[in-house]
Amino acid sequence: MNRYQELLEMTRTPGDDCIVWPHGDNGHGYGILRVNGNPAPAHREALHVFSPAPKGKVCTISGQWTSGDKLDAAHGPCHNRRCVNPLHLSWLTRRENIANGKRDQNGHVKLDVEEVAEIRAAYATGQYRQRELAEQYGVHNSQISRAVNGKTW
């Protein structure tokens, strides 16, 4: 089974929980796979299969749209970059994605108050390392460290 088929199988019956892409990422935390020999973001492919491109816009293999604004496969409510659950994704323009308040100008995920509380509680149990929490929440290790040590919140 290739990675694309694995993605299809993973997202067949998505449910409420995150479906975390178990393979490589693009260096920025987003899952990556190959489609027709080209690298493609796993979350974008999951959303495209589950919810095809909006009318009047056609997705190309490069992730560009042939008309109108480029659309992002935006994460929410989990904001976990490795999540490929199509129920956690939606098509937004880049402007909408930034305006939703969950990403800064560089496209890095921000944690909200509830997520920080969850992270602190999970870390306090001693069962999770900061690196594991960073992967789970789709953020850089430094954000977890600042949250756990009370430097950001």
C-alpha positions in Angstrom: 0.0 0.0 0.0 1.5 3.4 -1.0 1.3 6.5 1.2 -1.6 8.0 -0.7 -3.7 4.8 -0.3 -2.7 4.8 3.4 -4.1 8.4 3.6 -7.3 7.3 2.0 -7.6 4.4 4.4 -6.8 6.6 7.5 -9.5 9.2 6.6 -12.2 6.8 5.4 -14.2 7.2 8.7 -12.7 10.2 10.3 -14.5 10.6 13.7 -13.9 13.5 16.1 -10.2 12.9 17.1 -7.1 14.0 15.2 -5.7 11.6 12.7 -2.0 12.2 13.0 0.1 11.6 9.8 2.6 9.0 10.9 5.2 9.6 8.2 7.6 12.4 7.2 6.9 16.1 7.3 8.0 19.1 5.2 10.3 20.6 7.8 7.6 22.9 9.1 5.6 20.2 10.8 3.1 19.5 8.1 2.8 15.9 7.0 4.0 15.2 3.4 3.4 12.5 0.9 4.0 12.0 -2.8 1.2 12.3 -5.4 2.1 11.5 -9.0 5.8 11.7 -8.0 5.5 15.2 -6.5 5.5 16.2 -2.8 2.1 17.2 -1.5 0.9 18.3 1.9 -1.0 15.3 3.5 -3.7 17.5 5.1 -4.4 19.2 1.7 -4.7 15.9 0.0 -7.0 14.6 2.8 -9.3 17.6 2.5 -9.3 17.5 -1.3 -10.4 13.8 -1.4 -13.0 14.4 1.3 -14.2 17.8 0.1 -13.2 18.6 -3.5 -12.2 22.0 -4.6 -14.9 24.7 -4.3 -16.9 25.4 -7.6 -15.0 27.5 -10.1 -11.6 26.5 -8.7 -9.5 23.6 -9.8 -6.6 22.3 -7.7 -3.4 21.5 -9.5 -0.7 19.2 -8.2 1.4 22.1 -7.0 -1.4 23.1 -4.6 -2.3 26.2 -6.7 -5.8 27.0 -7.9 -6.5 27.9 -11.5 -8.8 30.8 -10.8 -9.3 33.2 -7.9 -7.4 33.2 -4.7 -5.1 30.4 -3.6 -6.8 28.4 -1.0 -5.3 26.9 2.1 -6.4 23.6 3.7 -6.8 25.3 7.1 -6.6 23.4 10.4 -9.2 23.9 13.0 -10.4 23.2 15.7 -7.2 21.2 16.5 -4.5 23.4 14.8 -2.3 20.3 14.7 -0.2 20.5 11.6 0.1 16.7 11.3 -3.6 16.2 11.5 -5.2 14.8 8.3 -8.7 14.4 9.7 -10.8 16.0 7.0 -13.4 17.0 9.6 -10.7 19.2 11.2 -9.9 21.0 7.9 -11.6 23.5 5.7 -10.8 25.5 2.5 -10.0 29.1 3.4 -8.2 31.8 1.4 -4.8 32.7 2.8 -6.3 36.0 4.1 -9.1 34.1 5.9 -6.7 31.6 7.3 -4.5 34.4 8.8 -7.6 36.4 10.0 -9.0 33.4 11.9 -6.5 34.4 14.6 -4.8 31.0 14.9 -1.8 31.8 12.8 0.7 34.7 12.8 2.3 36.4 9.8 4.8 33.6 9.4 2.1 30.8 9.3 3.1 29.4 12.7 0.3 28.0 14.9 -0.5 29.9 18.1 -1.8 28.2 21.1 -4.9 29.4 22.8 -5.6 29.5 26.6 -7.4 26.2 26.7 -4.6 24.4 24.8 -2.0 25.8 27.1 -4.0 24.5 30.1 -4.2 21.1 28.5 -0.4 21.1 27.7 0.5 22.1 31.3 -1.8 19.4 32.7 -0.4 16.7 30.4 3.2 17.7 31.1 2.6 17.7 34.8 1.6 14.1 34.7 5.2 13.2 33.7 3.9 11.0 30.9 4.7 13.4 28.0 7.9 15.1 27.0 7.8 18.6 25.5 8.8 17.2 22.1 5.8 14.8 22.1 3.4 17.6 23.1 4.9 19.9 20.3 4.1 17.2 17.8 0.6 16.6 19.1 -0.3 20.3 19.1 1.6 21.0 15.8 3.8 23.7 17.3 7.6 24.1 17.8 9.2 22.7 20.9 10.0 26.3 22.0 6.3 27.2 22.2 5.7 24.2 24.5 8.6 25.1 26.7 7.3 28.7 27.1 3.8 27.4 27.9 5.0 24.9 30.4 7.4 27.3 32.1 4.8 30.2 32.2 6.9 32.5 30.0 4.2 33.1 27.4 1.0 32.7 29.5 
